[in-house]
């Protein structure tokens, strides 16, 4: 590790992050099933999958601290007035909401794709389980934004000396990570959201707004699922 250049350490960190996240998305449920000797998805098992994501974040923090030895957030966090926070959180939410709904509608027309079977299966876990909903949304907001935007995006930009590479590569990786849900929409929409968030982060360098907006987007979606059958939400 000592002989690696700074960009080499960044490249290894990016690959390491993506591999760990992919492993959690693909193998954490089979691993938990193997340990417990059961095959049914339960709220408890899903809770532990979210714990696994926090462990990935911890591992990357440790890699950054001991190997990279540079700030985890390469771009210094900028502070803004309260009105700026409120305005952009709301604006980003509606951009993602309407943009995602439009893309889902187009995908449905082209592919006749309706909904993710995995999301239907998971949605039953959230019925009236508000603690699980909050913890799931907090995990997605904090872990995904800190890793995909806070960690990966600036390092890709530094490696290639190209801001557009940082935006699009981080967004594409974000979309690919959601491919485990098994639908085209669950790749395209997150990739679109990844681009929106990455452009914001490049321009304003504030990860807290993205964490809050990501949390709010997922929280509202899961609360809607708590009251309405996902099969009736064609734009979900």
C-alpha positions as CSV (number, residue, x, y, z in Angstrom):
1,X,0.0,0.0,0.0
2,X,2.9,2.4,0.7
3,X,4.1,2.2,-2.9
4,X,0.7,3.1,-4.3
5,X,0.1,6.6,-5.6
6,X,-2.7,8.7,-4.2
7,X,-4.8,8.1,-7.3
8,X,-4.0,4.4,-7.0
9,X,-5.3,4.3,-3.4
10,X,-8.4,6.2,-4.5
11,X,-9.0,3.7,-7.4
12,X,-8.6,0.8,-5.0
13,X,-11.0,2.4,-2.5
14,X,-13.6,3.0,-5.2
15,X,-13.4,-0.7,-6.4
16,X,-13.4,-1.8,-2.7
17,X,-16.5,0.3,-2.0
18,X,-18.4,-1.0,-5.0
19,X,-17.5,-4.6,-4.4
20,X,-18.5,-4.5,-0.7
21,X,-21.8,-2.8,-1.5
22,X,-22.5,-5.3,-4.3
23,X,-21.7,-8.2,-2.0
24,X,-24.1,-7.0,0.6
25,X,-26.9,-6.4,-2.0
26,X,-26.4,-9.9,-3.6
27,X,-25.3,-12.2,-0.8
28,X,-26.4,-10.8,2.6
29,X,-29.8,-12.5,2.5
30,X,-28.4,-15.9,1.5
31,X,-25.8,-15.6,4.2
32,X,-28.3,-14.7,6.9
33,X,-30.5,-17.6,5.7
34,X,-27.6,-20.0,5.9
35,X,-26.7,-18.8,9.4
36,X,-30.3,-19.0,10.7
37,X,-31.3,-22.1,8.7
38,X,-34.4,-20.4,7.4
39,X,-35.4,-19.1,4.0
40,X,-38.2,-16.6,4.7
41,X,-37.5,-12.9,4.6
42,X,-38.4,-11.3,7.9
43,X,-38.2,-7.8,9.4
44,X,-35.3,-8.9,11.6
45,X,-33.3,-10.3,8.7
46,X,-33.9,-7.1,6.7
47,X,-32.7,-5.0,9.8
48,X,-29.4,-6.9,9.8
49,X,-29.0,-6.2,6.0
50,X,-29.1,-2.5,6.9
51,X,-26.5,-3.1,9.7
52,X,-24.3,-4.7,7.0
53,X,-24.4,-1.5,5.0
54,X,-23.3,0.5,8.0
55,X,-20.4,-1.9,8.4
56,X,-19.4,-1.2,4.8
57,X,-19.3,2.5,5.6
58,X,-17.2,1.8,8.6
59,X,-14.7,-0.3,6.6
60,X,-14.4,2.4,4.0
61,X,-13.9,5.0,6.8
62,X,-11.1,2.8,8.1
63,X,-9.5,2.4,4.7
64,X,-9.6,6.1,4.2
65,X,-8.1,6.8,7.6
66,X,-5.3,4.2,7.5
67,X,-4.5,3.9,3.8
68,X,-5.5,7.1,2.0
69,X,-4.8,9.3,5.0
70,X,-6.7,12.2,3.4
71,X,-10.1,13.7,4.4
72,X,-13.0,11.3,3.8
73,X,-14.9,14.1,2.1
74,X,-12.3,15.5,-0.3
75,X,-14.6,18.5,-1.0
76,X,-14.9,20.7,2.0
77,X,-18.4,20.9,3.3
78,X,-20.0,24.3,2.6
79,X,-22.5,25.9,5.0
80,X,-25.6,27.7,3.8
81,X,-28.5,29.6,5.4
82,X,-31.5,27.6,6.7
83,X,-33.6,28.8,3.8
84,X,-31.2,27.4,1.3
85,X,-31.4,24.0,3.0
86,X,-35.2,24.0,3.0
87,X,-35.4,25.2,-0.6
88,X,-33.0,22.7,-2.1
89,X,-34.3,19.7,-0.1
90,X,-37.8,20.4,-1.4
91,X,-36.6,21.2,-4.9
92,X,-34.4,18.1,-5.2
93,X,-37.2,15.9,-3.8
94,X,-39.7,17.1,-6.5
95,X,-37.1,16.8,-9.3
96,X,-36.4,13.2,-8.3
97,X,-40.1,12.5,-7.8
98,X,-41.4,13.8,-11.1
99,X,-38.3,12.8,-13.1
100,X,-38.5,9.3,-11.7
101,X,-42.2,9.0,-12.3
102,X,-41.7,10.1,-15.9
103,X,-38.9,7.7,-16.5
104,X,-40.9,4.9,-15.0
105,X,-43.9,5.7,-17.2
106,X,-41.7,5.6,-20.3
107,X,-40.1,2.3,-19.2
108,X,-43.5,0.8,-18.6
109,X,-44.7,1.8,-22.1
110,X,-41.6,0.3,-23.7
111,X,-41.2,-2.8,-21.7
112,X,-44.6,-3.4,-20.1
113,X,-42.7,-3.6,-16.8
114,X,-45.0,-3.0,-13.8
115,X,-43.2,-3.4,-10.5
116,X,-40.4,-5.2,-8.8
117,X,-41.3,-8.6,-7.4
118,X,-38.6,-8.1,-4.8
119,X,-40.1,-4.7,-3.7
120,X,-43.5,-6.4,-3.4
121,X,-42.0,-9.0,-1.2
122,X,-40.1,-6.5,0.9
123,X,-43.1,-4.1,1.2
124,X,-44.9,-6.5,3.5
125,X,-42.1,-6.1,6.0
126,X,-42.8,-2.4,6.4
127,X,-46.5,-2.6,7.2
128,X,-46.9,-0.5,10.4
129,X,-43.2,-1.2,11.2
130,X,-42.3,2.5,11.6
131,X,-39.0,1.9,13.3
132,X,-37.8,-0.3,10.4
133,X,-39.0,2.3,7.9
134,X,-37.0,5.1,9.7
135,X,-33.9,2.9,10.1
136,X,-34.0,1.8,6.5
137,X,-34.4,5.3,5.2
138,X,-31.7,6.7,7.5
139,X,-29.3,3.9,6.3
140,X,-30.0,4.6,2.7
141,X,-29.7,8.4,3.1
142,X,-26.5,8.4,5.2
143,X,-24.6,5.3,3.9
144,X,-25.4,5.7,0.2
145,X,-24.8,9.5,0.0
146,X,-21.6,9.3,2.0
147,X,-20.2,6.5,-0.1
148,X,-21.6,7.3,-3.6
149,X,-21.4,11.1,-3.6
150,X,-19.2,11.9,-0.7
151,X,-16.5,9.2,-1.3
152,X,-16.7,8.0,-4.9
153,X,-17.6,11.0,-6.9
154,X,-14.7,13.4,-5.9
155,X,-12.2,10.6,-6.2
156,X,-13.3,9.6,-9.7
157,X,-13.1,13.3,-10.7
158,X,-9.6,13.6,-9.2
159,X,-8.4,10.4,-10.9
160,X,-9.6,11.4,-14.4
161,X,-9.4,15.2,-13.8
162,X,-12.9,15.4,-15.3
163,X,-16.0,16.5,-13.3
164,X,-18.4,14.8,-15.7
165,X,-16.7,11.4,-15.1
166,X,-17.3,11.9,-11.4
167,X,-20.9,12.7,-11.9
168,X,-21.8,10.0,-14.4
169,X,-19.6,7.2,-13.1
170,X,-21.0,7.6,-9.5
171,X,-24.5,7.8,-10.9
172,X,-24.1,4.6,-13.0
173,X,-22.6,2.7,-10.1
174,X,-25.5,3.9,-8.0
175,X,-28.0,2.6,-10.6
176,X,-26.2,-0.8,-10.9
177,X,-26.3,-1.3,-7.2
178,X,-30.1,-1.2,-7.4
179,X,-30.3,-3.8,-10.2
180,X,-30.8,-6.5,-7.6
181,X,-34.5,-5.4,-7.4
182,X,-34.8,-7.0,-10.8
183,X,-36.4,-4.3,-13.0
184,X,-35.1,-1.8,-15.5
185,X,-36.9,1.0,-13.7
186,X,-35.0,0.2,-10.5
187,X,-31.7,0.8,-12.4
188,X,-32.7,3.8,-14.5
189,X,-34.5,5.8,-11.9
190,X,-31.7,5.5,-9.2
191,X,-29.2,6.4,-11.9
192,X,-31.2,9.5,-12.8
193,X,-31.4,10.5,-9.1
194,X,-27.7,9.8,-8.8
195,X,-27.0,12.3,-11.6
196,X,-29.3,14.9,-10.0
197,X,-27.6,14.5,-6.6
198,X,-24.1,14.4,-8.1
199,X,-24.6,17.6,-10.0
200,X,-25.9,19.3,-6.9
201,X,-22.9,18.0,-4.8
202,X,-20.4,19.2,-7.4
203,X,-21.9,22.6,-7.5
204,X,-22.7,23.1,-3.8
205,X,-20.6,20.6,-1.9
206,X,-23.0,19.9,0.9
207,X,-23.6,16.2,1.7
208,X,-26.1,16.9,4.5
209,X,-28.7,18.3,2.1
210,X,-28.4,15.1,0.0
211,X,-28.7,12.8,3.1
212,X,-31.8,14.6,4.2
213,X,-33.4,14.6,0.8
214,X,-32.5,10.9,0.2
215,X,-34.0,10.1,3.6
216,X,-37.2,12.1,2.8
217,X,-37.6,10.5,-0.7
218,X,-37.4,7.0,0.7
219,X,-39.4,7.7,3.8
220,X,-42.4,9.2,1.9
221,X,-42.2,6.3,-0.6
222,X,-42.2,3.7,2.2
223,X,-45.0,5.5,4.1
224,X,-47.1,5.4,0.9
225,X,-46.4,1.7,0.6
226,X,-47.5,1.3,4.2
227,X,-51.0,2.3,3.2
228,X,-51.3,1.5,-0.5
229,X,-50.5,-1.8,-2.2
230,X,-47.4,-1.4,-4.4
231,X,-49.2,-3.1,-7.2
232,X,-51.5,-0.1,-7.4
233,X,-48.5,2.3,-7.6
234,X,-47.5,2.0,-11.3
235,X,-45.1,5.0,-11.0
236,X,-43.3,3.7,-7.8
